[in-house]
Amino acid sequence: MALRLIQRIWRGFQPGTSSCRQSKRVSSFQPQVQVTGEMVEALREVVGSANVSTAMAVREQHGKDESMHRCRPPDAVVWPQNVEQVSKLAEICYRHSVPMIPFGTGTGLEGGVGAIKGGICFNLTHMDRILDLNVEDFHVTVEPGVTRKALNSYLRDSGLWFPVDPGAPASLCGMAATSASGTNAVRYGTMRENVINLEVVLPDGRILNTAGKDRRFRYCIRKTSAGYNLTSLFVGSEGTLGIITKAALRLYGTPESIVSAVCAFPSVQAAVDSTVEILQCSIPIARIEFLDEVMVDACNKFSSLQYAVLPTLFLEFHGSDQNVEEQVQQTEEITQMNGGSKFSWAKDQETRNKLWMARHNAWYAALGLRPGSKGYATDVCVPISKLPEIMVETKKDLVKSQLTGPIAGHVGDGNFHCIMVLNPDDLEEVHRVKEFTERLARRALALHGTCTGEHGIGVGKRKLLEEEIGEVGMEVMWQLKATLDPKNLMNPGKVL
């Protein structure tokens, strides 16, 4: 009962509330949902009875992610085995005007897999082959069921790796759909910079290769000026334009030397100032993550660590032995000028893995501060020059609002998260959290930043997206959506 109350209140304060103009547009652009027994039988003919489920437990499992947004189960779940089956299933859904919701590992944080209008969930995890590894040209092609961890395990003896690391055991095509990033983005970029080509099944079943079939623009072919960049259109589209069934990805050489370090600071300002100065000095640091003192304390308790309970930077350096030594020396000089402690080192792989596992477990560590609590992760990003200002103001806002919101951030690219930990039975606290998260997002927009650095828009940030890109930008996005998905069947109710 408490969870239903918090979801009802959260929806009441959603920034996704449509304007009058947008409501009229949406009302004339709705899928006609009618999943009949005849249609379910047609789905079974394509993938087999074992790969179609209408069981409520299965449907509920596929109607939610890691967010606080309520579970909205689909009418049925299908497990296609290949792109041809995805195409045929899409044709059936299109013919019956039934929505389609792609599903990977369910690790999203913005309600992106909920079946708001009902429909069919496409679970793509059975399509899990790694295809076309090309070591000489630094690329690999994967199906949507392949996860980041599985790919890097496969690449272990090749001398290559894929560095985009959101922490969660996410699928790579799901990461492309949300334009995910993570701890390595400061050096290696996000999914948007590392996706070369996509195979996408469009709403009517047509199969599109965004850069041309088997093309590897930018890497095999070093450059191209051939038309619109369709690949980037689908990266970050969150399943609203088509179903990604294959992704060609950029790979990197495994660094000769990897060294990690931890450095504590007397204040948030000192830690963030160090980050800005490190980047201004063009030190090619691979990871630079910030944890405030509340998050450090939570990680210490959750992961059995003993770091000083102070604002802290987790850093990692990649390169040759000589390059890493130079990077470390320059970085340590900068941090100590800002009052930072001496580096606590993590040089062997086991110690490094423990350090970064603690960072990746920050979500669960934060929830551990208040057993029985629920979590809501904010996700703003600002220009590096504005990072000290917004971080300091956010800490003041948290104290003034009397809220628990430990901060962890990919500060090297201006992206950070307040993991709001709240009591689902305290409706007044729910209200304060919602007001805080809206203030934080609008503070980022006022500093020429974005309301989401990597989690996506989903169902919760649609109004903020409109504020960010403006009326004309929204109009163009609606026109693109209407052209590619005229029946509004692809993951309806998300982003727009």
GUGU-245545 format. One record per residue: y, x, z of N, C-alpha, C in turn; residue in one letter. Coordinates in steps of 0.2 Angstrom, whole numbers, plus 5000, padded with zeros to 4 digits. Layout:
BEGIN
YXZYXZYXZA...
# end
This chain:
BEGIN
499450045000500050005000500650045000M500650105004501250145005501350174998A500850204994500950234988501250184983L501050124983501350074978502050054980R502250054986502950054988503350104985L503150164986503550224984503550224977I503050204973503050204966503550154964Q503650094967504050044965504750064966R504950094972505550114973505750174968I505350214967505450274962505650244955W505250194953505450164947506150134947R506250104953506950064953507550114952G507350184954507950224953507850274947F507350254943507250304937507850314933Q507950374931508450394927508350374920P507750344918507550324912507750254910G508050224915508350154913508750154907T508550104902508850104896509550074896S509950094891510550064890510450004886S510949954886510849894883510749904875C511149954872510949974865510249994864R510050044869509350064868508850014869Q508949964873508449914875508349874869S508949854865508849814859508449854854K508549914853508149954848507449954850R507349964857506649974859506249904858V506649854859506249784859506049764852S506349794847506149784840505749834837S505449874842505049934840504449944844F504149884846503549884850502949874847Q502349914850501749904847501449834849P501049804845500649744846499949764849Q499849764855499249784858498749734858V498149744856497649694856496949734855Q496649764860496049804860495449754861V495149734855494649684855493949714856T493449684857492749704857492549734850G492849704845492649724838492949794837E493549804840493849864839493549924842M493249904849492949954852492249974849V491949924846491349944842491549984836E492049974833492250014827492450094830A492650094836492750164838492050194840L491650164842490950184844490550204837R490750174832490450194825490650264823E491250274825491550344823491250394827V491250394834491150444839490450434842V490150374842489550364846489650334852G489250294854489350254861489450294867S489150354867489150394873489950424873A490250424868490950454868491550404868N491350344870491850284871491750254878V492250244882492150214889492650164890S492450104893492950054895492850044903T492550094906492450084913493050094917A493250054922493850064925494050124928M493450154931493550224935493750274930A493450274924493650324919494350314916V494550254915495150234912495750254917R495650244924496150264929496150334929E495650374928495650444928496150474922Q496150434917496450454911497150424911H497350384916498050354916498550384920G498350444923498850484927498850554927K499350584929499350664929499450684936D499850744937499950764944500550744947E500950694943501550674945501550614950S502150594952502150534957502150464953M502250474946502250414942501550374942H501650304943501050264944500550274939R499950264941499350264936499450204931C499350214925499350154920498750174915R498150144917497550164913497550134906P497250164901497250144894496650084894P496650054889496050004888495450034887D495350094884494750124882494950204882A494350244883494450314882493950334877V494150384872493750404867493750484867V493150514865493050584865492850604858W493350614854493150644847492950714847P492550734842492250794842492550844837Q492950814832493250854827493850814824N494250854820494850824817494650764813V494150764809493950704805493850644809E493550654815493450594819494150574822Q494550614824495250594826495650554821V495550584815495850544809495650474808S494950464809494650404808494850354814K494850384820495050344825495750324825L496250364823496950354822497050294817A496650294811496650244806496450174809E495950174813495750114816496350084821I496650134825497150104830497750084826C497950124820498550104816498450034813Y497850024811497649954807497749904812R497549914819497549864824498249864828H498649904826499349914830499249924837S498749974839498549994846498850064847V499150074853499450134855498950184856P499150254855498650314855498950354860M498650384865498850424870498450494870I498650544868498250614868498250634876P497650664877497450684884497150754884F497450794888497150864888496750874895G497150914900496850924906497150874912T497650844910497950794915498350834920G498650894918499050934923499750924923T500050874918500750864917501050844924G501750844924502150824930502650774928L502650744923503150694921502850624919E502250614920501950544918501750544911G501650594908501550594900500950564898G500450554902499850524899499750444901V500150414905500150344906500150304900G499650254900499650204895500150144896A500750164895501250114897501150044893I500950054887500849994883500149974882K499750004886498949994885498750044879G498150034876497950064870497350114872G497250164867496650204867496850274869I496550304874496650374876496150414872C496450474869496050514865495950584870F495350584873495250644877494950694872N495350754871495150804866494850864869L494550854875494250914878493550934875T493250894871492650914868492750954861H493350954859493550994854493751064856M493351114858493451164862493251234859D493351234852493151304849493751344848R493651414848494151464847493951484840I494451474835494351484828494751544826L494551584821494951624817495351674821D495051714825495351774828495551824823L496151844823496351904818496651954822N496252004824496552054828497052094825V497052114818497452154815498152114814E498152054813498752014813499051984819D498651994825498951964831498951894831F498451854829498451784830497751754831H497751694833497151654834497251584833V496751544831496751474830496351444835T496551394839496151354844496151284843V495651254845495651174845495951154852E496051084853496451064858496051064865P495451074865495051084872495051154875G495351194871495351264874495951274879V495751304884496251314889496551384889T497151394892497351464892496951514895R496551494901496151544904495551554900K495251504896494651514892494851564886A495451554883495651594878495651674880L496051684886496051754888495451784890N494951744893494351764894493951794888S494051754883493751764876494051824873Y494651844874495051894871494951964875L494551954881494552014886494452084882R493952084878493752144875494052164868D494552124866494952134860495552174860S495752184866496352224867497052184866G496852114866497452064865497452014871L497951984871498051924876498551874874W498551814877499051764876499451754883F500051774883500451784889500751714892P500851664888501151604891500751574897V501051574903500651554909500951504913D500851444912501151394917500851384924P500251424925499951424931499351374932G499551314929498951264929498451274924A497851254925497351264920497451214914P497951224911498151184905497851194899A497751144894497451164887498051184883S497951234878498451264874498751214870L498451164867498751114863499251064867C498951054873499351014878500051054880G499951124880500551164882501051164876M500751164870501151154864501551094864A501151034866501450964866502050964871A502050994876502550994881503051054881T502951104876503351164876503351194882S502751214885502651244892502851314891A502951344897503151414898502751444904S503151464909502851494915503151564917G502751594920502951664924503151714919T502851714913502951774908503451764903N503851704904504251684898504851734897A505051764903505651804902505551864897V504951884896504751934891504451914885R503951864886503551844880503751774877Y504251744880504451674878504051624880G504151564877503851494879503351484873T503051424874502651404868502951394862M503651374862504051364856504051424852R504051484855504151554851503451574849E502951554852502251574851501751534847N501951474845501551434841501751444834V501251464829501451484823501351424818I500751384819500651334815500251284819N500351214817499951164820499651114815L499051094817498651044813498750974817E499050924814499250864818498950804814V498650764818498450694815499050644816V499350624811499850574811499650504813L500050464815499850394818499450354813P499550364806499050324801498450364799D498350424802497750454801497750514796G498350524793498450584789498450644793R498250694790498250764793498750804790I499150834795499750874793499650944796L499750994791499751064794500551084793N500851094799501551104799501851154796T501451214795501751274791501351284785A500951234783500451234777499851254779G499251234776498651244778498451324778K498251344784498051414785498551464784D499251444784499751494784499851514791R500151584791500251614797500951644797R501451604796502151624795502351664801F502751714800503151754805502651814807R502051804806501651864808501151894803Y500751854800500351874794500851884788C501351834787501851834783502451844788I502851894787503351914792503951864792R504051824786504651784786504551734781K504951674782504951624777505551584777T505751554772506351514771506151444768S505451424769505251374765505251304769A505851274768505951204771506051204778G505951134780506151124788505551154792Y505751174798505351194803504951144806N504351114803504051064806503651084812L503451144813503051164818503451154825T504051174825504551164831504651094832S504651054827504750974828504150954833L503550974832503050944836502950984842F503151044843503151074849503651044854V503451014859503850984864503950904863G503550884858503550814856503150764861S502750794865502450764870501950704868E501650714862501250664859501550604856G502150604855502550544853502550544845T502350594842502450604834501750604831L501250634835500550644832500150674837G499550684835499050714840498850784837I499050834841498850904839498150914840I497850934834497150954834496951024833T497451064832497351134831497951174831K497951234834498551274835498451344834A498851374829498851444828499351484833A499151534836499551554842499651634841L500251654843500351724843500051764848R499751824847499451864852499851924853L499751964859500052024861499552074863Y499752134862499252194864499252194872G498652204875498652214882499052274884T499452264889499852324892499452374894P499652444893499252494895499252504903E499852484906499952484913500352424915S500052394921500352334924500452354932I501052334934501152344941501552294944V501452264949501752204952502052234959S502652194961502952214967503252154970A503352154977503752104981504352134984V504852104984505452124987505852064991C505952074997506352025001507052045001A507451985002508251995002508551955008F509151975010509451945016509651875014P509751855008510051795006509851774999S509851704997509751684990510251714986V510851724987511351754983511151824981Q510951864986510751934984510151934980A509651894981509051894976509251874969A509651824969509851794962510251844958V510751874962511151924959510751984957D510252004960509852054958509452044951S509251974951508951954945509451964939T510051934940510551934934510652014932V510752054937510852124935510352164932E509652144934509052174931509052154923I509252094922509252064915509852094911L510452104914510952134911510852204909Q510452234913510352304911509752314906C509552254903509052254898508352294900S508252284906507552304909507052254906I506552274902506052234899505552204904P505752174910505252154915504852094912I504252094914503752044912503851984916A503851984922503951924927504451944932R504851894934505251894939505351824942I505051814948504951754951505251744958E505651694959506051684965505651634970F505551654976505351604981505851604987L506151544989506551544995506151555001D506451565007506151575013505651525015E505851455013505351405015504751405011V504751425004504151435000503751495002M504051545004503751605006503351595012V503651555017503251535023502651495021D502751445017502151405015501651445011A501851485007501351525003500951575008C501351605013500951645018500451605022N500551545024500051495027499551475023K499651455017499151435012498751485009F498951545008498651595005498451655009S498551645016498451695021498751765019S499451765018499851825017500251835022L500651895022501051915028501751935025Q502051905020502651925018503251905023Y503751945023504351925027504651855025A504751815029504951745028505751755026V505851775020506551785018506551765010L507151755007507151745000506851804997P506351794992505951844989505851844982T505851904979505651914972504951934971L504551904967503951934964504051964957F503952024956504052054950503452084947L503452094940502852124937503152164931E502852224930503152274925502552284920F502652284913502152294908502352354904H501952394901502052444897501652504897G501852564895501552624896501652654903S501252704905501352724912502052754913D502352784908503052814908503552754908Q503452704904503952654903503952614910N503352604912503352564919503652594924V503552664925503852704930504652704929E504952704923505652694922505852624924E505552574922505752504924505752494931Q505252524935505252514942505752554945V505952614943506452654946507152614945Q507252594939507952554938507952494942Q507452454942507452394946507552404954T507152454956507252464963507952484965E508252524961508952544963509352474963E509252434958509652374958509552324964I508952314966508752274972509052304978T508952374979509252404985509952394986Q510352404980511052394980511252324983M510852274982510952204984510652194991N510452244994510152235001509452215001G509052224996508352214995507952264999G507352245001506852285005506552335000S506152385003505752424999505252384996K505052404990504452364986503852364990F503552314990502852304993502352304986S501952354985501652364979500952324978W500852304972500152274970499952304964A499552364964499452404958498752384955K498252374959497552364957497552284955D497052274950497052204948496852154953Q496452164958496252124963496852104967E497252154969497852134973498452094969T498452114962498952084958498752004957R498051994956497851924956497951884962N497851914968498051884974498751864974K499151904973499951894973500051834968L499851844962500051784957499751724958W499151724961498751664963499151624969M499451664973499851634978500451604975A500751634970501351604967501151534963R500551544960500351484956500151424961H499951444967499751394971500351364975N500951374973501551354977501551284978A501351244973501351174973500951144979W500351174980499951154985500151184992Y500451244992500651274998501251225001A501651204996502251164998501951095001A501451064998501251005001500851015008L500651075009500351095015500851095021G501451095019501951095025501951035029L501750975025501750915028501150875026R500650885029499950855027500050775026P499750755021499850685019500450665015G500850715014501450705010501250695002S501850674999501750674991502250724989K502150754983502650804980502950774973G503550804972503950784966504250854964Y504150874958504350944956504950934952A505550954954506150964949506051024944T506451024939506351074934506951084930D507451114933508051124929508151194926V508551204921508651274919509351284917C509651334918510351344917510451414914V511051434911511151504908511151554914P510851614913510751654918511451674922I511951674919512651684923512751624928S512451564927512651514932512051504937K511551544937511051544941511251554949L511651604950511751604957512151544960P512651524956512951464958512551404959E512151384955511751324956511151334961I510951394962510451404967510751394974M511351424975511651424982511851354983V512151314978512351244979511751204981E511151214977510551174979510351184986T510351244988510151254995510551225000K511251224999511651185003511551105003K511351084997511251014996510650995000D510151034999509451025003509551015011L509951065013510151065020510551005022V511050985019511450925020511050865019K510650865015510250795014509650795018S509550845022508950845027508250835024Q508150875018507550865014507150925014L506550925014506050975013505950985005T506251045003506151054996506151134994G505551164996505551234995505651254987P505951304986506151324979505751384977I505451374971505151424967505351424960A505451484957505851484950505651544946G505651524939505551574934506251604933H506551634938507251644938507451694932V507051734929507151774924507451744918G507251674917507551634911507951574914D508151584920508651524922508251464925G507651464925507251404927506951404934N507151344938506851344944506651274946F506251274951505951204954506051204961H506351144963506251124970505651074971C505251094975504651054976504751004982I504950944980505150894985504550874989M504550884995503950854999504150795003V503850745002504150685006503650635009L503850595014503350555017503350485013N502750465010502750405006502950345010P502850345017503050285021503750275023D504150335022504850335024505250315017D505350255016505750235010506450255010L506750265016507450295016507450365013E506850405015506850475013506650475005E506350425003506150424996506850414992V507250374995507950364992508350424991H508350464997508750524997508450574992R507850574992507550624987507750604980V507750544978507850524972508650544970K509050524975509750544974509850614973E509450654977509550734977509350754970F508750734967508550754961508950744955T509350684956509750664950510450714951E510650724957511150774958511050834955R510450864956510250924954510250934946L509950884943509850874936510550874933A511050834936511650834933512150894935R511950924940512250994941512151044936R511451044934511251084929511551064922A511651004921511950984914512651004914L513050994920513751014920513851094919A513351134921513351204920513051224913L513051174908512751184901512051204901H511651174906510951184906510551124904G509951124906509551064904509151034910T509050974909508650934915507950954915C507650984910506951014911506851074907T506651124910506551194907505851194904G505351154907504651164904504151104906E504351064910503951004912503950944907H504450944903504550884898504950824901G505050774897505450714898504950664901I504350654898503950604900504250534901G504150504907504450434908505050434913V505150494916505550494921506250524920G506350554914506950584913507350564906K507150504904507450484897508150474898R508450444903509150434903509550504904K509250554907509450624908509450654901L508950644897508950674890509550644886L509650574887510250544883510850584885E510950594892511550624894511650694891E511050724891511050804888511250804881E510850764877510950784870511450734866I511650684870512150634867511950584863G512350534861512150474858511950484851E512250534847512050544840511350584840V511250634845510650664846510050614847G510150564851509650514853509550474846M510050454843509950414837509550454832E509650514831509250554826508550564828V508450574835507750574837507350504836M507750454837507450384836507250374828W507750404824507550394817506950434815Q506950494818506350534816505650504819L505750474825505150434828504950384823K505450344821505350284817505050304810A505250364807504950384801504250404801T504050444806503450464807502950414810L503250374815502850324819503150254818D503150224813503550164812503350104816P502650104819502450054823502550074830K502750134832502850154839502150154843N501650184840501050184842500850254846L501250304845501050374848501350374854M500950374860501250384866501850344868N501850284867502550244867502750244875P503450244875503750244882503950314885G503750364881503850434883504450464879K504850504882505350544879505950494877V505850444873506350404870506250334874L
# end
